[in-house]
Amino acid sequence: MSLKVLLMAMSMAAGSTFGIVAQSAAVVDVLKEVKAEYAPDTRVAVWSVMAKTVDGVEVLTGDVDNQSAKSDILARLDKLNIKFEDKIKILPEATVKGPWALVSISVACVRGAAASGAELTSQAIMGTPVRVLKSEDGMSMVQTPDEYIGYVTDNSLKFFSEEEFYSWKKADRLVVTELETSMYEKPKVDNQTIVSDLLLGNILVKKGEKGKYYKVATPDGREGFVLKKHAAALDEWANQTYDFKTIEKNARKMMGRPYLW
């Protein structure tokens, strides 16, 4: 076997493509330095930048959610006189179903990758607004208010335009104050007519009142009734004074319950 044939066989066995070799040490250093500055914790920042040397040119691919991070990479490579081809994408993508979404079920799983069996990294509850960054295989990469980033199944979200999201924020909203309750088709406790389960902290739009019940709507437009004693006006609830006794009282309600983490 000739040396040329042997080298080609080794290249194929390694899964490489002709003309592609490992990126230079200088490029590796640049990517490490920029990541450390802009995305030290990828739970709260998007960073999947990679580089491959193709025929003497560094081909940059991957996603970031910060234009400054991308600009810094390119500026540093320019300064080092390194030839490159820029294929880095800035999120959010223009093709997402909406720039914003609300969690539309009582509690949604946030996963580390776009797969239903991927690691569970967090959870988000009904009415939580999330920024939509990317769509992939029936799931969306989102960022929650506490800045965590992960994937949620699209059928657990209601997507909104900027205008629709603004209208929702201005709506008369309620927050669930009971650990667990239900939303019913009619103003009557009836386990045969449950529209949705509800959990502490879920946010609903108030549509009206009827006796002991609020008429409400979920983020995806389902309507029903919830007991008034199990909900409160969101603004009033958010502005209440949280002293130690209030915190302890609510914490004790959760004693003995399983904890996800």
Phi, psi and omega in degrees: 000131181288160179299321181298315180296319180299316180295321178295319180296318179296321179296316180294320180297329180279356178078018181268167179247142182307132179094352182250126176228173180298146180294158184291158179298325180296320179292318177303316180297318179300313182296320179297317182294317181291320177299317181299328181278318188256336184217057180295332179237104184284003171286336184236009177211146180270128177204113175219034184286133177226162178222140173227140179273117180241111180050044175085001180244133178278114180265116183262127179227169177116184184238146167221160178247018183223113181301324181297325179295314179296314181300321180294318178302310184295321180295319180293320178293321176300315182298329179271004181057038178265129178284134181212160173239121186271114174235020180286132179261139175263126176265149011281152176290150178288344185267004181294157184292341178181150180291339180230158173211157173243141174294128188253000175243167187303319176209130182247147178274135175251121188245161185281348179210167183279065179206139184295338179262007181289163181305134177279114184258337179193183175220158177220142186257165183309132179090356177289124177280136179230146175273128183269124185255326189196147176248139184200117172054047177077010177229159178237136171281124183230162174238124183277167180303332177272014171078003177289143182243136178188185183251136177234141178297140184299329181283002173258005185233153169243117185275144184228146168282172177301318182293317180295321180294320178298318180296320179297319180295332180272352183289161175282108188245152177240155175238138179287129182251354178267147180303315179214136175205190181222159175249128187248156179296325181234163179287067183199135177288110183211109184293353178269353183233036180285128176274319180198151168282155180226145181234160178310127178096348177300142182247131182231158174267130179281128180251343182165191180221149174208103180061238182276008187237151166263139169271129188225167175226140176280167180303331180267012171093000176290137182244153180181199185231142176228144179301135180301325182290352180255009181212163179212159176300129186301314182299316180294318181297318182291333184262007180291160178277125180257096175264177184299320183294321179295317180296315180296319180301315180288324180295322181293335177296339184261002180301134177085357180271146180295145182244128188303315188276000000 
